[in-house]
Amino acid sequence: MITVRDIDDSVLKALTDRASAAGRSLEEEVRETLAQSVRRSHEDFWERADRLRAGFGGSVVSDSGVISAEMREERSQRIGEP
C-alpha cells in the first residue's frame, strides 16, 4: 500500500482525465502509469547501452587490468628490465 500526499491539482486532473478516457479507475491509472515508468526506465537503459556500444564500432573494450599488465610489459622491454 502507498499513500501519496500533496499531488499538484493539475497532475491529479490529468491522471483523472486519462483514467476516464481509458475506462479505468484513478487507482488503476496510477498503477499503470507507475508500471510504464519503470518499464520505460529499464528499456531506456538498454537503448542507451546499445547506442554506447555502437559508438565503439563493435570493438570489445578490454579489462583495464589486462591493459595495465601489457603496458608494464612494454615499458619493461623498452628499459631493459626482465
PyMOL Python script that loads the backbone (N, CA, C, O; Angstrom):
from pymol import cmd

cmd.read_pdbstr("""\
ATOM      1  N   MET A   1       0.841  -1.182   0.000  1.00  0.00           N
ATOM      2  CA  MET A   1       0.000   0.000   0.000  1.00  0.00           C
ATOM      3  C   MET A   1       0.873   1.227   0.000  1.00  0.00           C
ATOM      4  O   MET A   1       1.953   1.241   0.592  1.00  0.00           O
ATOM      5  N   ILE A   2       0.398   2.262  -0.670  1.00  0.00           N
ATOM      6  CA  ILE A   2       1.124   3.520  -0.765  1.00  0.00           C
ATOM      7  C   ILE A   2       0.126   4.665  -0.670  1.00  0.00           C
ATOM      8  O   ILE A   2      -0.990   4.591  -1.184  1.00  0.00           O
ATOM      9  N   THR A   3       0.554   5.711  -0.005  1.00  0.00           N
ATOM     10  CA  THR A   3      -0.251   6.927   0.073  1.00  0.00           C
ATOM     11  C   THR A   3       0.615   8.064  -0.420  1.00  0.00           C
ATOM     12  O   THR A   3       1.740   8.244   0.047  1.00  0.00           O
ATOM     13  N   VAL A   4       0.100   8.828  -1.355  1.00  0.00           N
ATOM     14  CA  VAL A   4       0.843   9.970  -1.882  1.00  0.00           C
ATOM     15  C   VAL A   4       0.054  11.226  -1.545  1.00  0.00           C
ATOM     16  O   VAL A   4      -1.118  11.356  -1.898  1.00  0.00           O
ATOM     17  N   ARG A   5       0.709  12.135  -0.867  1.00  0.00           N
ATOM     18  CA  ARG A   5       0.054  13.373  -0.449  1.00  0.00           C
ATOM     19  C   ARG A   5       0.527  14.548  -1.304  1.00  0.00           C
ATOM     20  O   ARG A   5       1.561  14.481  -1.969  1.00  0.00           O
ATOM     21  N   ASP A   6      -0.242  15.603  -1.266  1.00  0.00           N
ATOM     22  CA  ASP A   6       0.121  16.877  -1.891  1.00  0.00           C
ATOM     23  C   ASP A   6       0.428  16.753  -3.391  1.00  0.00           C
ATOM     24  O   ASP A   6       1.400  17.326  -3.881  1.00  0.00           O
ATOM     25  N   ILE A   7      -0.397  16.013  -4.097  1.00  0.00           N
ATOM     26  CA  ILE A   7      -0.262  15.930  -5.549  1.00  0.00           C
ATOM     27  C   ILE A   7      -0.822  17.220  -6.132  1.00  0.00           C
ATOM     28  O   ILE A   7      -1.912  17.658  -5.765  1.00  0.00           O
ATOM     29  N   ASP A   8      -0.074  17.815  -7.032  1.00  0.00           N
ATOM     30  CA  ASP A   8      -0.497  19.058  -7.674  1.00  0.00           C
ATOM     31  C   ASP A   8      -1.859  18.845  -8.340  1.00  0.00           C
ATOM     32  O   ASP A   8      -2.105  17.796  -8.936  1.00  0.00           O
ATOM     33  N   ASP A   9      -2.723  19.822  -8.237  1.00  0.00           N
ATOM     34  CA  ASP A   9      -4.071  19.709  -8.789  1.00  0.00           C
ATOM     35  C   ASP A   9      -4.062  19.402 -10.282  1.00  0.00           C
ATOM     36  O   ASP A   9      -4.885  18.622 -10.760  1.00  0.00           O
ATOM     37  N   SER A  10      -3.130  20.014 -11.024  1.00  0.00           N
ATOM     38  CA  SER A  10      -3.089  19.784 -12.469  1.00  0.00           C
ATOM     39  C   SER A  10      -2.665  18.339 -12.786  1.00  0.00           C
ATOM     40  O   SER A  10      -3.135  17.754 -13.762  1.00  0.00           O
ATOM     41  N   VAL A  11      -1.787  17.776 -11.967  1.00  0.00           N
ATOM     42  CA  VAL A  11      -1.363  16.381 -12.158  1.00  0.00           C
ATOM     43  C   VAL A  11      -2.525  15.446 -11.858  1.00  0.00           C
ATOM     44  O   VAL A  11      -2.771  14.491 -12.596  1.00  0.00           O
ATOM     45  N   LEU A  12      -3.232  15.723 -10.781  1.00  0.00           N
ATOM     46  CA  LEU A  12      -4.378  14.893 -10.412  1.00  0.00           C
ATOM     47  C   LEU A  12      -5.464  14.956 -11.481  1.00  0.00           C
ATOM     48  O   LEU A  12      -6.079  13.942 -11.812  1.00  0.00           O
ATOM     49  N   LYS A  13      -5.695  16.155 -12.019  1.00  0.00           N
ATOM     50  CA  LYS A  13      -6.703  16.287 -13.081  1.00  0.00           C
ATOM     51  C   LYS A  13      -6.275  15.510 -14.318  1.00  0.00           C
ATOM     52  O   LYS A  13      -7.092  14.823 -14.931  1.00  0.00           O
ATOM     53  N   ALA A  14      -5.000  15.610 -14.694  1.00  0.00           N
ATOM     54  CA  ALA A  14      -4.509  14.887 -15.871  1.00  0.00           C
ATOM     55  C   ALA A  14      -4.653  13.385 -15.680  1.00  0.00           C
ATOM     56  O   ALA A  14      -5.067  12.679 -16.599  1.00  0.00           O
ATOM     57  N   LEU A  15      -4.315  12.896 -14.497  1.00  0.00           N
ATOM     58  CA  LEU A  15      -4.461  11.460 -14.218  1.00  0.00           C
ATOM     59  C   LEU A  15      -5.921  11.041 -14.252  1.00  0.00           C
ATOM     60  O   LEU A  15      -6.261   9.991 -14.795  1.00  0.00           O
ATOM     61  N   THR A  16      -6.784  11.869 -13.669  1.00  0.00           N
ATOM     62  CA  THR A  16      -8.212  11.561 -13.649  1.00  0.00           C
ATOM     63  C   THR A  16      -8.773  11.544 -15.074  1.00  0.00           C
ATOM     64  O   THR A  16      -9.557  10.661 -15.422  1.00  0.00           O
ATOM     65  N   ASP A  17      -8.372  12.518 -15.898  1.00  0.00           N
ATOM     66  CA  ASP A  17      -8.824  12.567 -17.293  1.00  0.00           C
ATOM     67  C   ASP A  17      -8.334  11.349 -18.076  1.00  0.00           C
ATOM     68  O   ASP A  17      -9.091  10.753 -18.843  1.00  0.00           O
ATOM     69  N   ARG A  18      -7.064  10.981 -17.879  1.00  0.00           N
ATOM     70  CA  ARG A  18      -6.521   9.805 -18.577  1.00  0.00           C
ATOM     71  C   ARG A  18      -7.230   8.533 -18.130  1.00  0.00           C
ATOM     72  O   ARG A  18      -7.513   7.657 -18.947  1.00  0.00           O
ATOM     73  N   ALA A  19      -7.515   8.431 -16.843  1.00  0.00           N
ATOM     74  CA  ALA A  19      -8.210   7.245 -16.325  1.00  0.00           C
ATOM     75  C   ALA A  19      -9.594   7.151 -16.955  1.00  0.00           C
ATOM     76  O   ALA A  19     -10.017   6.077 -17.383  1.00  0.00           O
ATOM     77  N   SER A  20     -10.281   8.255 -17.009  1.00  0.00           N
ATOM     78  CA  SER A  20     -11.622   8.275 -17.583  1.00  0.00           C
ATOM     79  C   SER A  20     -11.588   7.892 -19.058  1.00  0.00           C
ATOM     80  O   SER A  20     -12.415   7.108 -19.523  1.00  0.00           O
ATOM     81  N   ALA A  21     -10.628   8.450 -19.789  1.00  0.00           N
ATOM     82  CA  ALA A  21     -10.519   8.155 -21.224  1.00  0.00           C
ATOM     83  C   ALA A  21     -10.192   6.685 -21.474  1.00  0.00           C
ATOM     84  O   ALA A  21     -10.605   6.117 -22.485  1.00  0.00           O
ATOM     85  N   ALA A  22      -9.448   6.068 -20.548  1.00  0.00           N
ATOM     86  CA  ALA A  22      -9.063   4.661 -20.704  1.00  0.00           C
ATOM     87  C   ALA A  22     -10.077   3.709 -20.080  1.00  0.00           C
ATOM     88  O   ALA A  22      -9.925   2.491 -20.163  1.00  0.00           O
ATOM     89  N   GLY A  23     -11.111   4.268 -19.453  1.00  0.00           N
ATOM     90  CA  GLY A  23     -12.126   3.433 -18.817  1.00  0.00           C
ATOM     91  C   GLY A  23     -11.611   2.746 -17.558  1.00  0.00           C
ATOM     92  O   GLY A  23     -12.041   1.643 -17.220  1.00  0.00           O
ATOM     93  N   ARG A  24     -10.681   3.412 -16.866  1.00  0.00           N
ATOM     94  CA  ARG A  24     -10.108   2.840 -15.641  1.00  0.00           C
ATOM     95  C   ARG A  24     -10.407   3.753 -14.466  1.00  0.00           C
ATOM     96  O   ARG A  24     -10.749   4.924 -14.628  1.00  0.00           O
ATOM     97  N   SER A  25     -10.268   3.180 -13.278  1.00  0.00           N
ATOM     98  CA  SER A  25     -10.360   3.999 -12.072  1.00  0.00           C
ATOM     99  C   SER A  25      -9.064   4.791 -11.927  1.00  0.00           C
ATOM    100  O   SER A  25      -8.056   4.469 -12.556  1.00  0.00           O
ATOM    101  N   LEU A  26      -9.100   5.820 -11.101  1.00  0.00           N
ATOM    102  CA  LEU A  26      -7.896   6.612 -10.860  1.00  0.00           C
ATOM    103  C   LEU A  26      -6.788   5.725 -10.298  1.00  0.00           C
ATOM    104  O   LEU A  26      -5.629   5.862 -10.687  1.00  0.00           O
ATOM    105  N   GLU A  27      -7.132   4.831  -9.397  1.00  0.00           N
ATOM    106  CA  GLU A  27      -6.143   3.926  -8.806  1.00  0.00           C
ATOM    107  C   GLU A  27      -5.502   3.040  -9.882  1.00  0.00           C
ATOM    108  O   GLU A  27      -4.284   2.858  -9.899  1.00  0.00           O
ATOM    109  N   GLU A  28      -6.329   2.493 -10.775  1.00  0.00           N
ATOM    110  CA  GLU A  28      -5.792   1.668 -11.869  1.00  0.00           C
ATOM    111  C   GLU A  28      -4.882   2.485 -12.777  1.00  0.00           C
ATOM    112  O   GLU A  28      -3.845   1.998 -13.228  1.00  0.00           O
ATOM    113  N   GLU A  29      -5.273   3.730 -13.043  1.00  0.00           N
ATOM    114  CA  GLU A  29      -4.468   4.594 -13.909  1.00  0.00           C
ATOM    115  C   GLU A  29      -3.114   4.899 -13.274  1.00  0.00           C
ATOM    116  O   GLU A  29      -2.089   4.881 -13.955  1.00  0.00           O
ATOM    117  N   VAL A  30      -3.109   5.174 -11.991  1.00  0.00           N
ATOM    118  CA  VAL A  30      -1.847   5.457 -11.291  1.00  0.00           C
ATOM    119  C   VAL A  30      -0.955   4.217 -11.305  1.00  0.00           C
ATOM    120  O   VAL A  30       0.249   4.326 -11.534  1.00  0.00           O
ATOM    121  N   ARG A  31      -1.535   3.040 -11.062  1.00  0.00           N
ATOM    122  CA  ARG A  31      -0.756   1.789 -11.115  1.00  0.00           C
ATOM    123  C   ARG A  31      -0.138   1.595 -12.494  1.00  0.00           C
ATOM    124  O   ARG A  31       1.041   1.260 -12.605  1.00  0.00           O
ATOM    125  N   GLU A  32      -0.926   1.803 -13.542  1.00  0.00           N
ATOM    126  CA  GLU A  32      -0.440   1.624 -14.909  1.00  0.00           C
ATOM    127  C   GLU A  32       0.644   2.655 -15.238  1.00  0.00           C
ATOM    128  O   GLU A  32       1.649   2.320 -15.865  1.00  0.00           O
ATOM    129  N   THR A  33       0.443   3.891 -14.820  1.00  0.00           N
ATOM    130  CA  THR A  33       1.434   4.945 -15.066  1.00  0.00           C
ATOM    131  C   THR A  33       2.758   4.613 -14.397  1.00  0.00           C
ATOM    132  O   THR A  33       3.818   4.775 -15.001  1.00  0.00           O
ATOM    133  N   LEU A  34       2.704   4.151 -13.160  1.00  0.00           N
ATOM    134  CA  LEU A  34       3.932   3.769 -12.453  1.00  0.00           C
ATOM    135  C   LEU A  34       4.614   2.577 -13.128  1.00  0.00           C
ATOM    136  O   LEU A  34       5.835   2.568 -13.288  1.00  0.00           O
ATOM    137  N   ALA A  35       3.840   1.589 -13.517  1.00  0.00           N
ATOM    138  CA  ALA A  35       4.404   0.405 -14.172  1.00  0.00           C
ATOM    139  C   ALA A  35       5.071   0.790 -15.492  1.00  0.00           C
ATOM    140  O   ALA A  35       6.167   0.316 -15.791  1.00  0.00           O
ATOM    141  N   GLN A  36       4.423   1.642 -16.280  1.00  0.00           N
ATOM    142  CA  GLN A  36       5.006   2.089 -17.556  1.00  0.00           C
ATOM    143  C   GLN A  36       6.292   2.863 -17.321  1.00  0.00           C
ATOM    144  O   GLN A  36       7.249   2.730 -18.083  1.00  0.00           O
ATOM    145  N   SER A  37       6.315   3.658 -16.284  1.00  0.00           N
ATOM    146  CA  SER A  37       7.504   4.451 -15.975  1.00  0.00           C
ATOM    147  C   SER A  37       8.696   3.547 -15.659  1.00  0.00           C
ATOM    148  O   SER A  37       9.813   3.798 -16.112  1.00  0.00           O
ATOM    149  N   VAL A  38       8.452   2.513 -14.892  1.00  0.00           N
ATOM    150  CA  VAL A  38       9.529   1.583 -14.536  1.00  0.00           C
ATOM    151  C   VAL A  38       9.985   0.809 -15.771  1.00  0.00           C
ATOM    152  O   VAL A  38      11.187   0.655 -15.990  1.00  0.00           O
ATOM    153  N   ARG A  39       9.050   0.325 -16.573  1.00  0.00           N
ATOM    154  CA  ARG A  39       9.417  -0.402 -17.799  1.00  0.00           C
ATOM    155  C   ARG A  39      10.201   0.483 -18.742  1.00  0.00           C
ATOM    156  O   ARG A  39      11.190   0.050 -19.333  1.00  0.00           O
ATOM    157  N   ARG A  40       9.765   1.715 -18.883  1.00  0.00           N
ATOM    158  CA  ARG A  40      10.415   2.650 -19.794  1.00  0.00           C
ATOM    159  C   ARG A  40      11.840   2.946 -19.324  1.00  0.00           C
ATOM    160  O   ARG A  40      12.755   3.026 -20.144  1.00  0.00           O
ATOM    161  N   SER A  41      12.036   3.107 -18.020  1.00  0.00           N
ATOM    162  CA  SER A  41      13.379   3.353 -17.497  1.00  0.00           C
ATOM    163  C   SER A  41      14.298   2.187 -17.823  1.00  0.00           C
ATOM    164  O   SER A  41      15.447   2.387 -18.216  1.00  0.00           O
ATOM    165  N   HIS A  42      13.794   0.976 -17.660  1.00  0.00           N
ATOM    166  CA  HIS A  42      14.580  -0.230 -17.952  1.00  0.00           C
ATOM    167  C   HIS A  42      14.913  -0.300 -19.438  1.00  0.00           C
ATOM    168  O   HIS A  42      16.051  -0.588 -19.808  1.00  0.00           O
ATOM    169  N   GLU A  43      13.934  -0.041 -20.279  1.00  0.00           N
ATOM    170  CA  GLU A  43      14.141  -0.072 -21.728  1.00  0.00           C
ATOM    171  C   GLU A  43      15.095   1.045 -22.156  1.00  0.00           C
ATOM    172  O   GLU A  43      15.964   0.828 -23.001  1.00  0.00           O
ATOM    173  N   ASP A  44      14.936   2.232 -21.578  1.00  0.00           N
ATOM    174  CA  ASP A  44      15.814   3.357 -21.914  1.00  0.00           C
ATOM    175  C   ASP A  44      17.264   3.030 -21.584  1.00  0.00           C
ATOM    176  O   ASP A  44      18.171   3.374 -22.342  1.00  0.00           O
ATOM    177  N   PHE A  45      17.481   2.364 -20.452  1.00  0.00           N
ATOM    178  CA  PHE A  45      18.843   1.991 -20.074  1.00  0.00           C
ATOM    179  C   PHE A  45      19.478   1.129 -21.155  1.00  0.00           C
ATOM    180  O   PHE A  45      20.606   1.391 -21.573  1.00  0.00           O
ATOM    181  N   TRP A  46      18.768   0.106 -21.611  1.00  0.00           N
ATOM    182  CA  TRP A  46      19.333  -0.804 -22.602  1.00  0.00           C
ATOM    183  C   TRP A  46      19.475  -0.136 -23.964  1.00  0.00           C
ATOM    184  O   TRP A  46      20.391  -0.460 -24.719  1.00  0.00           O
ATOM    185  N   GLU A  47      18.583   0.788 -24.281  1.00  0.00           N
ATOM    186  CA  GLU A  47      18.724   1.534 -25.535  1.00  0.00           C
ATOM    187  C   GLU A  47      19.974   2.411 -25.498  1.00  0.00           C
ATOM    188  O   GLU A  47      20.715   2.483 -26.478  1.00  0.00           O
ATOM    189  N   ARG A  48      20.208   3.078 -24.361  1.00  0.00           N
ATOM    190  CA  ARG A  48      21.419   3.891 -24.224  1.00  0.00           C
ATOM    191  C   ARG A  48      22.662   3.016 -24.261  1.00  0.00           C
ATOM    192  O   ARG A  48      23.662   3.390 -24.874  1.00  0.00           O
ATOM    193  N   ALA A  49      22.614   1.867 -23.619  1.00  0.00           N
ATOM    194  CA  ALA A  49      23.755   0.953 -23.634  1.00  0.00           C
ATOM    195  C   ALA A  49      24.061   0.490 -25.054  1.00  0.00           C
ATOM    196  O   ALA A  49      25.225   0.398 -25.443  1.00  0.00           O
ATOM    197  N   ASP A  50      23.023   0.200 -25.820  1.00  0.00           N
ATOM    198  CA  ASP A  50      23.225  -0.215 -27.212  1.00  0.00           C
ATOM    199  C   ASP A  50      23.845   0.904 -28.039  1.00  0.00           C
ATOM    200  O   ASP A  50      24.719   0.648 -28.867  1.00  0.00           O
ATOM    201  N   ARG A  51      23.400   2.148 -27.823  1.00  0.00           N
ATOM    202  CA  ARG A  51      23.977   3.276 -28.553  1.00  0.00           C
ATOM    203  C   ARG A  51      25.447   3.471 -28.190  1.00  0.00           C
ATOM    204  O   ARG A  51      26.272   3.748 -29.060  1.00  0.00           O
ATOM    205  N   LEU A  52      25.774   3.327 -26.909  1.00  0.00           N
ATOM    206  CA  LEU A  52      27.168   3.445 -26.497  1.00  0.00           C
ATOM    207  C   LEU A  52      28.021   2.360 -27.146  1.00  0.00           C
ATOM    208  O   LEU A  52      29.118   2.622 -27.640  1.00  0.00           O
ATOM    209  N   ARG A  53      27.491   1.131 -27.134  1.00  0.00           N
ATOM    210  CA  ARG A  53      28.215   0.011 -27.744  1.00  0.00           C
ATOM    211  C   ARG A  53      28.451   0.280 -29.224  1.00  0.00           C
ATOM    212  O   ARG A  53      29.538   0.027 -29.743  1.00  0.00           O
ATOM    213  N   ALA A  54      27.445   0.786 -29.887  1.00  0.00           N
ATOM    214  CA  ALA A  54      27.570   1.087 -31.311  1.00  0.00           C
ATOM    215  C   ALA A  54      28.615   2.178 -31.535  1.00  0.00           C
ATOM    216  O   ALA A  54      29.306   2.177 -32.554  1.00  0.00           O
ATOM    217  N   GLY A  55      28.731   3.097 -30.599  1.00  0.00           N
ATOM    218  CA  GLY A  55      29.721   4.162 -30.700  1.00  0.00           C
ATOM    219  C   GLY A  55      31.149   3.661 -30.663  1.00  0.00           C
ATOM    220  O   GLY A  55      32.056   4.334 -31.152  1.00  0.00           O
ATOM    221  N   PHE A  56      31.358   2.492 -30.093  1.00  0.00           N
ATOM    222  CA  PHE A  56      32.682   1.886 -30.064  1.00  0.00           C
ATOM    223  C   PHE A  56      32.956   1.110 -31.341  1.00  0.00           C
ATOM    224  O   PHE A  56      34.003   0.475 -31.462  1.00  0.00           O
ATOM    225  N   GLY A  57      32.047   1.147 -32.286  1.00  0.00           N
ATOM    226  CA  GLY A  57      32.245   0.478 -33.562  1.00  0.00           C
ATOM    227  C   GLY A  57      32.283  -1.029 -33.458  1.00  0.00           C
ATOM    228  O   GLY A  57      32.897  -1.694 -34.293  1.00  0.00           O
ATOM    229  N   GLY A  58      31.639  -1.575 -32.450  1.00  0.00           N
ATOM    230  CA  GLY A  58      31.602  -3.022 -32.296  1.00  0.00           C
ATOM    231  C   GLY A  58      32.857  -3.601 -31.666  1.00  0.00           C
ATOM    232  O   GLY A  58      32.952  -4.813 -31.473  1.00  0.00           O
ATOM    233  N   SER A  59      33.832  -2.738 -31.338  1.00  0.00           N
ATOM    234  CA  SER A  59      35.047  -3.266 -30.724  1.00  0.00           C
ATOM    235  C   SER A  59      34.774  -3.639 -29.277  1.00  0.00           C
ATOM    236  O   SER A  59      33.895  -3.080 -28.620  1.00  0.00           O
ATOM    237  N   VAL A  60      35.542  -4.586 -28.809  1.00  0.00           N
ATOM    238  CA  VAL A  60      35.398  -5.034 -27.429  1.00  0.00           C
ATOM    239  C   VAL A  60      36.386  -4.257 -26.574  1.00  0.00           C
ATOM    240  O   VAL A  60      37.568  -4.167 -26.906  1.00  0.00           O
ATOM    241  N   VAL A  61      35.907  -3.703 -25.487  1.00  0.00           N
ATOM    242  CA  VAL A  61      36.765  -2.955 -24.589  1.00  0.00           C
ATOM    243  C   VAL A  61      37.401  -3.950 -23.626  1.00  0.00           C
ATOM    244  O   VAL A  61      36.702  -4.726 -22.974  1.00  0.00           O
ATOM    245  N   SER A  62      38.708  -3.924 -23.540  1.00  0.00           N
ATOM    246  CA  SER A  62      39.445  -4.875 -22.715  1.00  0.00           C
ATOM    247  C   SER A  62      39.379  -4.511 -21.240  1.00  0.00           C
ATOM    248  O   SER A  62      39.078  -3.377 -20.866  1.00  0.00           O
ATOM    249  N   ASP A  63      39.664  -5.493 -20.431  1.00  0.00           N
ATOM    250  CA  ASP A  63      39.763  -5.316 -18.996  1.00  0.00           C
ATOM    251  C   ASP A  63      40.945  -4.399 -18.698  1.00  0.00           C
ATOM    252  O   ASP A  63      42.025  -4.599 -19.254  1.00  0.00           O
ATOM    253  N   SER A  64      40.770  -3.412 -17.846  1.00  0.00           N
ATOM    254  CA  SER A  64      41.849  -2.459 -17.560  1.00  0.00           C
ATOM    255  C   SER A  64      43.045  -3.144 -16.920  1.00  0.00           C
ATOM    256  O   SER A  64      44.174  -2.686 -17.092  1.00  0.00           O
ATOM    257  N   GLY A  65      42.827  -4.229 -16.186  1.00  0.00           N
ATOM    258  CA  GLY A  65      43.946  -4.973 -15.595  1.00  0.00           C
ATOM    259  C   GLY A  65      44.834  -5.576 -16.662  1.00  0.00           C
ATOM    260  O   GLY A  65      46.059  -5.583 -16.535  1.00  0.00           O
ATOM    261  N   VAL A  66      44.210  -6.083 -17.717  1.00  0.00           N
ATOM    262  CA  VAL A  66      44.968  -6.662 -18.835  1.00  0.00           C
ATOM    263  C   VAL A  66      45.755  -5.560 -19.536  1.00  0.00           C
ATOM    264  O   VAL A  66      46.927  -5.744 -19.864  1.00  0.00           O
ATOM    265  N   ILE A  67      45.121  -4.429 -19.762  1.00  0.00           N
ATOM    266  CA  ILE A  67      45.785  -3.304 -20.419  1.00  0.00           C
ATOM    267  C   ILE A  67      46.971  -2.831 -19.589  1.00  0.00           C
ATOM    268  O   ILE A  67      48.045  -2.580 -20.135  1.00  0.00           O
ATOM    269  N   SER A  68      46.789  -2.707 -18.268  1.00  0.00           N
ATOM    270  CA  SER A  68      47.877  -2.274 -17.390  1.00  0.00           C
ATOM    271  C   SER A  68      49.044  -3.247 -17.442  1.00  0.00           C
ATOM    272  O   SER A  68      50.199  -2.824 -17.498  1.00  0.00           O
ATOM    273  N   ALA A  69      48.757  -4.541 -17.423  1.00  0.00           N
ATOM    274  CA  ALA A  69      49.824  -5.546 -17.487  1.00  0.00           C
ATOM    275  C   ALA A  69      50.590  -5.443 -18.803  1.00  0.00           C
ATOM    276  O   ALA A  69      51.815  -5.557 -18.817  1.00  0.00           O
ATOM    277  N   GLU A  70      49.875  -5.227 -19.909  1.00  0.00           N
ATOM    278  CA  GLU A  70      50.523  -5.084 -21.210  1.00  0.00           C
ATOM    279  C   GLU A  70      51.407  -3.842 -21.242  1.00  0.00           C
ATOM    280  O   GLU A  70      52.512  -3.873 -21.784  1.00  0.00           O
ATOM    281  N   MET A  71      50.920  -2.755 -20.664  1.00  0.00           N
ATOM    282  CA  MET A  71      51.712  -1.528 -20.638  1.00  0.00           C
ATOM    283  C   MET A  71      52.966  -1.699 -19.786  1.00  0.00           C
ATOM    284  O   MET A  71      54.031  -1.211 -20.165  1.00  0.00           O
ATOM    285  N   ARG A  72      52.865  -2.379 -18.647  1.00  0.00           N
ATOM    286  CA  ARG A  72      54.034  -2.640 -17.806  1.00  0.00           C
ATOM    287  C   ARG A  72      55.053  -3.481 -18.553  1.00  0.00           C
ATOM    288  O   ARG A  72      56.255  -3.225 -18.478  1.00  0.00           O
ATOM    289  N   GLU A  73      54.571  -4.484 -19.273  1.00  0.00           N
ATOM    290  CA  GLU A  73      55.452  -5.358 -20.047  1.00  0.00           C
ATOM    291  C   GLU A  73      56.177  -4.564 -21.129  1.00  0.00           C
ATOM    292  O   GLU A  73      57.387  -4.712 -21.300  1.00  0.00           O
ATOM    293  N   GLU A  74      55.455  -3.732 -21.851  1.00  0.00           N
ATOM    294  CA  GLU A  74      56.070  -2.913 -22.894  1.00  0.00           C
ATOM    295  C   GLU A  74      57.113  -1.972 -22.308  1.00  0.00           C
ATOM    296  O   GLU A  74      58.199  -1.814 -22.867  1.00  0.00           O
ATOM    297  N   ARG A  75      56.785  -1.352 -21.190  1.00  0.00           N
ATOM    298  CA  ARG A  75      57.722  -0.434 -20.541  1.00  0.00           C
ATOM    299  C   ARG A  75      58.974  -1.177 -20.087  1.00  0.00           C
ATOM    300  O   ARG A  75      60.089  -0.685 -20.264  1.00  0.00           O
ATOM    301  N   SER A  76      58.795  -2.346 -19.508  1.00  0.00           N
ATOM    302  CA  SER A  76      59.937  -3.140 -19.057  1.00  0.00           C
ATOM    303  C   SER A  76      60.837  -3.506 -20.217  1.00  0.00           C
ATOM    304  O   SER A  76      62.060  -3.476 -20.082  1.00  0.00           O
ATOM    305  N   GLN A  77      60.261  -3.848 -21.342  1.00  0.00           N
ATOM    306  CA  GLN A  77      61.052  -4.209 -22.535  1.00  0.00           C
ATOM    307  C   GLN A  77      61.827  -2.990 -23.047  1.00  0.00           C
ATOM    308  O   GLN A  77      62.973  -3.120 -23.478  1.00  0.00           O
ATOM    309  N   ARG A  78      61.215  -1.829 -23.002  1.00  0.00           N
ATOM    310  CA  ARG A  78      61.886  -0.627 -23.506  1.00  0.00           C
ATOM    311  C   ARG A  78      63.086  -0.254 -22.659  1.00  0.00           C
ATOM    312  O   ARG A  78      64.110   0.183 -23.184  1.00  0.00           O
ATOM    313  N   ILE A  79      62.967  -0.427 -21.335  1.00  0.00           N
ATOM    314  CA  ILE A  79      64.077  -0.015 -20.469  1.00  0.00           C
ATOM    315  C   ILE A  79      64.988  -1.186 -20.106  1.00  0.00           C
ATOM    316  O   ILE A  79      65.922  -1.027 -19.319  1.00  0.00           O
ATOM    317  N   GLY A  80      64.720  -2.354 -20.674  1.00  0.00           N
ATOM    318  CA  GLY A  80      65.606  -3.500 -20.500  1.00  0.00           C
ATOM    319  C   GLY A  80      65.458  -4.246 -19.186  1.00  0.00           C
ATOM    320  O   GLY A  80      66.385  -4.940 -18.768  1.00  0.00           O
ATOM    321  N   GLU A  81      64.314  -4.121 -18.523  1.00  0.00           N
ATOM    322  CA  GLU A  81      64.072  -4.880 -17.297  1.00  0.00           C
ATOM    323  C   GLU A  81      63.588  -6.272 -17.650  1.00  0.00           C
ATOM    324  O   GLU A  81      62.983  -6.476 -18.702  1.00  0.00           O
ATOM    325  N   PRO A  82      63.849  -7.221 -16.782  1.00  0.00           N
ATOM    326  CA  PRO A  82      63.371  -8.591 -17.046  1.00  0.00           C
ATOM    327  C   PRO A  82      61.871  -8.717 -16.923  1.00  0.00           C
ATOM    328  O   PRO A  82      61.325  -9.804 -17.115  1.00  0.00           O
TER     329      PRO A  82
END
""", "prot")
cmd.dss("prot")
cmd.show_as("cartoon", "prot")
cmd.util.cbc("prot")
cmd.orient("prot")
